[in-house]
Amino acid sequence: MRFFLRLENLTTGVALRLSIAFLVIAASLALYQVVTRFVFGAPSTWSEVITRSAMIWSVFLGVAVAFKHGAMISVDMIQNALPPRLGLALYVLASIGSLIFFSFLFWQGYLMTLRVIPQSLSALEISIAWVYAALPTGSVFILVAIVASIIRAVQGDWLIARNEEDAL
């Protein structure tokens, strides 16, 4: 378990840094696009495509970080209203639902990426598969983060229960 949690810390850290890098690229190229269009009157044909692609990568990598920090939409209100064990069960059930969804997204994203390999991005001679690859790649990071969040929740609940027993 500790090895997996350390691995998740590493992978989520990589996802965070890559997400930030893609966001910086997207913001920089969007600014470049605005300057070339409105200042020079000659819009760039390629910067919009790369900006959009960088945003897609940034979002799919950033979701793993959001899962790790509990920033995704959750059922906190209901979970907190329930007894601790039932609340944990609800959290695990919701997380399993997320695991199923992102496993399906991984598989379909992988298949879509394979299908679009022959197609090129508009204004570039790069395969659009590089953009579609954000789905399966991001899904792997997300799946690892979800499993780690389940482990942390179960371990945290076990520690709380143990401390309550020790207090008695």
C-alpha positions, -999 to 999 in steps of 0.1 A, spaced: 0 0 0 27 25 9 45 18 -24 13 24 -43 7 57 -24 43 68 -31 38 59 -68 6 79 -68 23 109 -53 49 107 -80 25 102 -109 2 130 -96 32 153 -93 41 146 -129 5 151 -140 4 185 -121 36 197 -137 26 186 -172 -8 202 -167 8 235 -157 32 233 -186 3 227 -211 -17 256 -195 13 279 -199 17 269 -235 -20 274 -241 -20 309 -225 11 320 -243 -1 308 -277 -35 324 -271 -18 357 -264 4 352 -294 -27 346 -315 -44 378 -302 -13 399 -309 -8 385 -344 -45 390 -353 -52 424 -338 -19 441 -337 -3 429 -369 -35 420 -388 -21 386 -398 -35 358 -376 -14 328 -371 -29 296 -386 -13 271 -362 -14 287 -328 -51 283 -322 -49 246 -330 -20 241 -305 -37 262 -279 -68 240 -281 -47 209 -279 -27 221 -250 -59 230 -231 -72 194 -237 -40 179 -223 -40 203 -194 -76 194 -184 -71 156 -186 -39 157 -166 -53 182 -141 -83 159 -132 -59 135 -115 -46 162 -92 -82 173 -85 -91 138 -75 -61 136 -52 -71 168 -34 -108 160 -32 -117 189 -55 -140 170 -78 -178 172 -73 -186 149 -44 -214 138 -21 -199 154 10 -232 167 24 -248 133 23 -216 115 34 -212 138 64 -248 133 74 -243 95 76 -226 75 103 -188 74 96 -188 38 83 -218 44 60 -202 76 48 -171 58 40 -191 31 21 -208 59 1 -174 75 -7 -160 41 -19 -191 34 -39 -189 68 -56 -152 62 -62 -158 28 -78 -183 46 -101 -155 69 -111 -132 40 -116 -157 24 -140 -162 56 -159 -125 64 -163 -117 28 -172 -143 31 -200 -129 65 -210 -94 50 -211 -105 21 -234 -126 43 -257 -100 70 -258 -74 44 -267 -95 31 -295 -103 66 -308 -66 75 -307 -58 45 -329 -86 53 -353 -74 89 -360 -37 82 -365 -40 89 -403 -57 123 -397 -37 155 -394 -44 186 -373 -56 215 -394 -28 239 -403 -2 214 -391 14 182 -404 10 164 -370 -14 135 -364 -45 144 -345 -39 112 -325 -15 133 -303 -45 153 -291 -67 122 -287 -40 105 -267 -49 129 -238 -79 107 -230 -62 74 -223 -31 91 -208 -51 113 -185 -73 84 -176 -43 63 -164 -32 92 -141 -68 96 -129 -73 59 -122 -42 58 -101 -53 89 -82 -88 74 -75 -74 41 -62 -50 60 -39 -79 82 -26 -99 50 -18 -68 36 0 -63 68 20 -100 70 29 -101 34 41 -68 38 60 -80 70 76 -113 54 87 -93 25 101 -70 48 121 -100 68 134 -118 36 145 -86 24 161 -80 56 180 -116 55 193 -110 20 205 -78 30 223 -96 59 239 -122 35 255 
